[in-house]
Amino acid sequence: MKKQPLKIALIASVLLALALTFSCSSGGGGGDSHGGTLKKEKISGVSQKGPFVSGTVKLYELDKSNKRTGKSFSGTIGKKGGYEITEIKGYELASPYVELEATGKYINEITNANSTGSITLKAIVDVTDKDNVNINVLTHLEHDKVLLLVKKGLPFAEAKSQALEGVLAELGLGGVALGKNSEDIDILGRSPADSVLLLASVLLQGGRSESELGVLLTTLNGIDKVKNGMEQALEDVAKAKDNLGLTAGSSSGGNGGGSSSSVGNNGGDDDSSSSVTGGGGGSSSSVGYTEKGNDIANYRTVQIGEQVWMAENLDYNVEGSVCYRNEPANCVTYGRLYDWSTAMVLPSKCNSTSSSDAECAVTTPHKGICPIGWHIPSNAEWEELVRYVDGTNGTSSPYDSPTAGKYLKSKEGWDNCGPTGSGKDYLCEDTYGFSALPGGLCNYNGNFYDVGGEGHWWSSSESYRYGAYKRYMSYIYEFAEYYDSGKSDLFSVRCVKD
């Protein structure tokens, strides 16, 4: 996903004209201590990419493990995306948790034209204390993350908060505290949180057709690949605001959500862990373990095709690198996390400066912090690896491999990805001995995410001033895809032989 770290002044002056307050977490949700069942007279809200113009919303009853019970209720989408589900009246839900799916056509907020095809957006919500549930791109992108975090043992409300924060980080909006849950935000509202939702929707739409957007939302739920730049998105937001009637007046055009609360500092910590200050943080203590450094003799290596790769993540303790959650034990298993300029051994300003600047120039190959005789792989070298592994001989580039992750991931260390996994989408075969491990990430605000569930590895290839390409794998998918991410985020490093 293309993430472009924004200075708060840029957001304030160009997007929202609001003073956004940055914090370590977004707003919390409903409680988790529920007993028995509950009844609802109705569930209503709005369905929005831009606002839906037609379609249906289905509400699925979930049990206390967040699995569908087989019972569902339906409603029709009307004016400005509004829906109402009254079939639920008098029914005793098995738990306070429900899943909603809105399927229909929508207004493209950038072109102001109705879509020619339908898309589906999801939401998972605790409805104990609410009857109004909005369905939007943020509820959709957080959906799978919520389920994963709950499965890891987090209370539902905390999982919702962390999942939303993770989505915002992936969109380049890390650290923005919305002060409310995603289902309480309205793209037609006028609060700072509503404006952030509008920006997220514009980022996802970009110059894509409705069919391209639909495929993206279906296949990349929660881990999007935003290809248009933040600068272009900010320009598009002005068009969208005008198209949606948000450039004058003070009332919300929607019929659900959209309270007037402003973005605030909630003061919480992500992932129940201490955070790193600054973009890249400084190095954590190495006391308690012996780091492997950048001597290749300390690492396993493997030849795959014509390339020779490290078969372990780099664990070289330099300023600007960290252990996940600042815990040395995580460095032992997963290696260290590095921002791009640290991995490339460039000045810190290069995280926000193009490589056309002489001080930020990238060589080919680029040694970076790799051992002598080794270098940081380019995006093209990652592509060569995954093409060899999945047997693809095509010429399209850049290339997203749909299956290489399965063959590259270690058989151990991944959530639900070992021999006990259920189904091919969960297999980690490590066919070539590459032994990819999910070291998670640390965003540029110092918040940690997804160790055990996701692996992110830098390339030396810059994508734009604030971003560079990485290779990404997930515990739940077989792919090994490329994304462009903010250079100030911290990812793992694998080196390839010169």
N, C-alpha and C positions, 0 to 999 in steps of 0.2 A: 504494500500500500504506500502510496506517496504521502508522506507526512512532511509538512513544511513547518517547522517551529516558528511561531509568530511572536514578535515582541508585543507586549501588552498595549503599547501605544498604537501599533498597527491595527489591532482589533478595535481599540477604542475609537480611533479616528476614522477608519475606513469602513468597518463593518457595522458596529453597533452604536458608535458614538456614546458608549457607556463605559463606566469604570468597572471592568471585570476584576474580581478579586480571585487570586490564585491560591489554591490550598492543596492538601494531600488527599482529599477524598470528596466525592459528591454526596448529595443528600441521601439520607436513609429512607427506608420504606416502612411498611407495616411490621408489626411484631410477628414472632414465630411461635408463641406459646398458645396454641389453639387446641381445644378439646372438642370432640364430637363433630357435628356437621353444622352447616348454616344455610339459611334460605335467603333468596334475593327476589325482590319484586321484578327487577329488570336490571340489565347491564346495558349502558349506552355510552356513546363517545363519538369521536371522529376518526376516520381512517385517512391517512395522509402520506403521500410521497411529496408531489403537490397534492392538493385535496383530491380524493377519489370522486369521480362523477357518476359511477355506477358500480354494481357488483354486489357481493354478499359477504357477510361476516359470520364465521362459525365459532362458537364457544365450546371448547372441549373440557369436560370434567376431568380433573386429575385426582389421583389418590395421594396419600401423604408422602409417597416416594416420587411424586411428580410424573407418574405414568398415567396415560389415558385409560379411563375405565371403560370406554366404549360408548359412553353417553355424550351426546352433543346437542346444541341448540343453534338456531340460525336466525339471522336478521338481514334486512336489505339495506344497502347503502343508498342514501338519498342526497339531498342538497348539501353542498360543501363538504361531502364526505361523512355526514352524520349517519349514525346507525343506532338501532335500538333493538335489543333482544328481549322480548316479553315472554317467550316460551318457557323461560326459566322460572316464572312465577309459581311459588308453592313447592318447588322441587328442593329436596334436601341434598346439597352438594356433599360429596364424600370428603372434601377437604376445602380449606380456604383458597387453594391454588387453582387457577384456571389458565388455559391456553387459548388464545384467540388467533384466528387467521382471517385477514381481509384479502379478498381476491377481486380485482376489478380494474377498470380503466381510470386514469387520473389526469389531472392537468399538469403538463410539463411547465414548471414554474419559470423556466428560462425562456421558452419559446411562446408561452401562453396558449399552446395548442393542446387539445385533448389527445391522449395517447391512442394509437391504433390497436394496441394489444393490451392484455391484462398482465398484472404482476401480483405476487402474493407477499404480504408482510405479516410477520408474526409478533406476538407479545405473550409473555408469561408473567402473571400478576397474582399477588395476594389481594383478594377482594373482600377481606374481612371488614374493613372500614371504608370501602369505596364502592360506588355503583357506577362511576364514570371512568372509563378506560379508553384512552386514546391509543391508536395503533399507528406507528410511524417507523422511520428508518432506524431510529435509535433503539426502539423496543425490539426491532427485528435483528439488528446487529448484536445486541447483548444477549439474545435468546439462548444460544448454545453455550455462551460463557456462563450464564446463570446456572444452567443444568450441570455443567462441569464442576463449578465451584460448590454447588450443593452436594454433588456426589463426593467431593473431597471432604465434606463435613461442615462447611460453613452454614450458619443459619441463613434462611432465605433472604431476609432483609439485607444482611451484610453481603451476600452473594450478588444481589441486585446492585448495590452501591459499587462494589468493586468491578462488576462487569461493565457498568456504564462508564466508569472511569477508564477502564481499559479501552473501550470503544473510542472514547474521546481522544485518548492518547494515539490510537492508530490513525485517527483522522487529522492528527497534527494539532489537536486542541488539548493536549495533556495539561492538567493542572486547573482547568476551568471547573469550578464547583457550581453546579446548576442549582443546588438547593432544593431539588425536587426529583422525583422519580421520572423516568422516561415517559411513562404512560400518562403523566400529568402535564405534559408539554404540548402546546398547540402551535403548529406552524403559522397559523393566522393570528396568533396572539402578539403582544407587544412587550413582553418582559424580556430581560436578557437571555433567559433560558430558551424562550421561544425563538429568539434570533439565532441562537446556537443551533437549534434544530433546523432552521432554514438554511444555515450555512452547510450543515451536514448533508441535507437533501441536495443542495446545489453541487456540492463536491461529488456526490455519487452520480448525479445525472451527467454533469460535464457536457461533452459533445456526443454522448451516446444516444443511439436510437432506443426506443422503448424495449425492443427485443433484446438488445445488448444489455440493458439495465436488468431486465428480467432474468437473464442467464446469470449475470454477475451476482444478483441477490440470492438466487437459488443455490449456486455452487459455492459461494464464498461467504455464506452467512457468518458474520462476526469477524471475518478476517478479510476485509475488502481490499481491492487493489485500485486506488484512486489515481488515475493517470493524468488528470488535468492539474495544473499547478494551483497553489493557494492564491496567487495573485490573480489568476483568471477567475477563480471562484469568487473572489471579492468583487470583481467587476460584475459577474453574473448575479450576485446577490442584489445589486442595485436594480437590475432588470426585474428580478423575481419580486422584489418588494413592490415595484410599480405594478407589475402584472397581478399581484395578489391584493392590491389595494391597501398596502401598508405604508404608503408614503405620506398619508395625511390622516388626521383624526386620531382618536385615542382608544377606541373600543376594539375588542377582538372581533374578527369576522367569523370565527369558528363558533361551534355550539357545544364545545366540550373542552375541558382542561383549561390551560392558559391562564393561570392565576397571575397576579401582578407582582409576586414576590421577586426581589432582585437577586442576582448572583451573590452568594455570600461565602465567607470563609468558615467552613465547618470544623476545621482544626483536627480532622481525623488522620489516621495513618493508614496507608494502603497495606493490604496483605498482612496486617497485624505485625509489621516489621518496622525497624528503624529505616529511615530514608537517607539517601545521600544528598548532600546539598550541592546545588549548582548543576550545570549540564555536564555530567560525566563524573562529577562527584569527588574525585580524589580517591586514593587507594585505601582499601580497608586493611585492617591489621592482618598480617600473615602469621601471627603467633598461633601455634597449635598444629601447624602443618608445614611441610617443606615444599615450596613451589618448584615446578619443574624447569622454570626459566625458558630460555630460547636456545638451549642446546639440543639439537635434534636427536642426540644419543639417548635422551631421556624419554623419547616418545616412540610409540609403535608407528610404523608406516606401512603403506600398502600400495601396490601397483594396480591400477585399474585402467585397462587399455594402454594408451601411450603415456599416461600420467602417473606420477607417484605422489600420494597424498599423505599427510598426517592422518593417523587413525584415531586420534584423540584431539579434544579441544585444547587450544593453547592455554597454558597456565603460567604466564610470565607477569610477575608483579611489578607494574610500572605505575607512576602517577597518572590518574585518570582511569584506572581499571578498578573493578570491584569483584568480590565474591557475591553471589546471589544472597540477598538479605544481609550482606556483610558477615556471613558465617563461613569461616575457613573450610568447614566440612564440605560445603557446596563446591568450593574450588577443587577439592580432591576428586569429586565425582564429575563435575561438569566443566572444569576450567574456569577462567575468569571472563568477565564481560568488559567490553571496550567501546568507547565512542569511536567514531570514524577517524578523527584526526589523531587520536592516540594510537589506534591500530596502524595507521599509515605513517606514524612518526612525523607529523606535520604540526605546525603551530595551531593552538586551539582555535584561532580565528578562522581556520579552514573549515570548521563545522558550519560556518555561515558565509563563506567566501568561495567563489568559483575557482576551479583549478587553473583558470586563465591567469590568475594572480601568480606571479613568479614564485612566491613563498609557498603557494598551495599546489604547485605543479605535481602531477602524477606521472611517474615513469612507467615504462612497459618493458619488462615486468617491474612491479613495485615491491621492494623488499619489506618495507614497513617494519614491524616488530618480529618478523619471522627469523629463524636461524639463518646463518650464512649458507648460501646456496639454495635458499627457499624464498618464497614470496607470497604476498597476499593474492589469492586468485582473482582474476578479472571476472566479470559477468560471463564473458565468452568462455572462459575456462570452466566455470561451473556448468555452463551449457554443454560443453564437450563431455563432462562427466556424466550428466544425467542422460544425455543422448546415448552414450555407450551403454549405460545401465539398463535403460528401457528399450534399447534396440531400435531407436528412431534414427532414420537416415535422411530426414527431410531437411530442407534448406531454410525454413522460416526461422527468423531470429528477431528479438529474443524469444526464448523457448521455455514454456511451462510444461514440465513433464507430469503427466497424469498418474504415473506409477512408480517413478524412480525412488520416491521416499520409502516405499515398502522394502526395496532391496538395499537401501543404504542405512536404514535405522537399526540401531543396536537391538538385540533380542531382549535386553533388560534395560530398565531405567525409564521406560515410557509408561504413562498411565494406560492401563487396559490394552497394552500393545504387545504383550508377550504371548507365549503358548496358550495362556488361559483366555486370550481375547476371543470374542465371538464374531466370526464373519471376516471376510477378506479385508474389509476396510480397516481392521484393527491389527493386521499382521505386520510384524517387524522381522524381516527374514535375514537381514545383514548378510546377503549373499556374497558380497565381495570383501567383507571384513572392514568396511569403512567405519562402522560402529558409531553412527551419528547419535548424539545424546542431546536431550532437550534441556538446555541450560536456561531457558526462559529469557527474560529481558529486563532491563532497567530503563525506564523512560528518562527523558532529559530533565524531569523534575525530581528524579530520584526515587520513583516508585517501582517496585518489583512486581513482575507478573509471570505466571505460567511455567515455572520450572516443573519438569516432568510431563508437561503437556505440549510444549512448543520448542522448536529449535530454530534459531536465527543466526546466520553466519554472514559476515561482511564480505563484500567484494571490493576491489580497488576501483570499480567503475562509478564515476560520478554520474548522477542523473540530472541534477540541477544545482543551483547555488547552495541550497540547504540540504540536499539529499544525495544519497548514493544507493546503489543496488545491493540487495542481500539475497540469500537463498533461504527459503522457509520450508519447514516440515512440521506436521501436526500429528498428535497421537491418534486422531480419529480419521485421518485421510491418508491416502497412498501417495499423494502428489509430492513433488519437490519443485516449488514454484519460485519465480523471482518476483521481488517487490522493490519499490524504491521507498526508502524510509529516511526520516530526519537524521542527519549526521550526528546529532547530539544524543541520540538514543544509544544504549549500550547493548551490544550483541556478542556472541561467541566468535572465535576466529579459528579457522583451519588454514594451514599453509600448504602450498603445492611446490614441488621441486622445480628448480630452474631448468 
